[in-house]
């Protein structure tokens, strides 16, 4: 009860504690989110994604500082890659946001992917809800530097800002399906470098080929290090939210995301049940051994496991 009260009162330590509990799989944290879920849904969730080295952290830092000038309370979730060998993560994104660390109106949390694909951490979903209950106006989710198919950010964000930089490759890069299709706003960062105009033009040409979704994603040239174009980018983020609400797309996106999250949670729970059931007598190991020896096929093994679950 004390943690619940402190969280609703905007206590940073309570917020940090609850996110840590959720990351560790605490049932107490899940139960608290269940109880306080009615307090969620108010924050504008902004996804910041793009290739490694695109300046996502620096751009996030500048956007948050501009929001703080306007008196807004902001939460930041920065996801860093986890080593597949050691299981560790540097969690270095927040180093670029040191000025914000001492701001009472900003909460920053770094997370490792811990094996999750798609540029996010499994705990990101819970952390967003906790920050929403905590009472922030905006939640920035900065993904791992993504490749061409890591598009999970669109499943949780109200607005997705795709960061691009000049010199990433030929113009074929600009028409790749996947990550290029999820952006609501495109920001060509490091626009003081050669090739920025060409990159922006390629993105605009790519968008011309896309289907008309009502909102045509704007392509903006910005420079986070020089603090140029930040006001315009923030204005477009706010404009996108207004468009989504007025057109009814906001509710549609949140409904679709809620459905995907439920399916994801069911999938995770089923996987836990499967692993628990098959651990008895090393059943999964024995089946795997038979598959490797070509004594049975993987589909028969699947059917055996599903039959066992129904017992």
Protein Blocks (a to p, Z undefined) as FASTA:
>chain_A
ZZmmmmmnopaklmmmmmmmmmnopaklmmmmmmmmmmgokaccdddeddehklmmmmmm
mmmmmmmmnopacdddddddddfklopafklmmmmmmmmmmpmkbccddddfklpahhia
fklmmmmmmmmmnopabdcdddddddfklcklmmmpfbdcddddehibcfklmmcghjlm
mpmbdcdehklbghklmmmmmmmmmmmmpccehiacddddddfknogoklmmmmmmmmmm
mmmmmnommmmmmmmmmmmmmmmmmmmmmmmmmmmmmmggplmmmmmmmmmnomacfklm
mmmmmmmmmZZ
